[in-house]
């Protein structure tokens, strides 16, 4: 099976690049898959900063070894649909798989280019290629005010048009039940699959409790900062935690959101120098396991959410307790995926401090939440998630071959597995290719 994965991809630092990396890592381990990644071009905007605030110029880094990457589209470019389609025609894949948010191709400040990019899956289907989208958020469920975006009539119309364009793909996977219901009820969509985000591993390793609280009880916040993921509430809460837990240390990791350059650096400058707070900036993929293995609790200090949380799933992968702002989408994520999460009212620094302190003061609570999350993560590994996608793709290829009268050469157990996955994922029958 020839698959083209259209996505941001490391060393690009843009949104969803890590998720695409882990999808690609699983796909290349499958001997039945020939994978080509159609990735974003690296530009001067694609950089993170180290812990001293020095830029790390990502465009100077080499491509990751072991992947076939063609960088054939550019963020913010109106030529993206043409360039992608030209490359897809040359490769002639069986499946074109898009890994998207609504701002994957351009910022909201450039709506026409953003819409052109989001129309590319529909154009791919029209060109005759099986087209699937993993859509990480649905904008009807996003709190635009909290994200710093003014929503007017033109924006709402643009959202609806862009969503309808995306729904022209053969199938669309969403990662929260709310998104599934919204697309069916508002858009009468018949091609929506309910999937899960998954953890970034195939074989999870148990938590290394000996590395936690030794000597620091580390509180980790990680993300792309500056829009709805913000640090002000956490910075206000941390001194109160420190009074109760003198060995506490706060670790802030991750780059700025590409629309908020300099955000976390400004937060760092505002903190008292004596506080045990480490601002790491961008953390390379190979350093992530050590970061989580030494973490006592993960905090998600968000003002709103635009989808399922990647850091929360990483916490489950490594068996780490979670404290999270009480946001409906994140509460639904925790319930649907059986995560151990303690919630605090959004923006309430004293409540956040109380939840962090309760976990860090009780080894029993900390361990119980850690083990609970590890069990949850073991059931939703990226290997399982990608395996479900592949069985779905094989089933659709089989149906297409039957309609075209071609001989089907596929093991019976593969077909049986595909049918099981289809019945589990497909809440309503998608249209035929």
Secondary structure, DSSP 4 states (H G I P E B T S, - for coil): -EEEEEE--TT--STTHHHHHHHHHHHHT-TT-EEEEEEEPP-TT-EEE-TTS-EEEGGGSPPPTT--EEEEE-TT-TTHHHHHHHHHHHH--SEEEEEE-TTSSS-GGGHHHHHHHHTHHHHHHHTT-EEEEEE---GGGS-TTTTT----HHHHHHHHHHHHHHTTSSEEEESSHHHHHHHHHHH--S-EEE----BS-SSPPPP-GGGTTSS-EEEEEES-BSSSB--HHHHHHHHHHHHH-TTEEEEEE-PBPTTSTTHHHHHHHTS-TTS-EEEEES--GGGHHHHHHTEEEEEE-BSS-SSS-HHHHHHHHHT-EEEEE--HHHHHHHHHTT--EEEE-TT-HHHHHHHHHHHHT-HHHHHHHHHHHHHHHHTSBHHHHHHHHHHHHHHHHHHHHHHTTPPP---HHHHHHHHHHHHHHBSSPPPP-
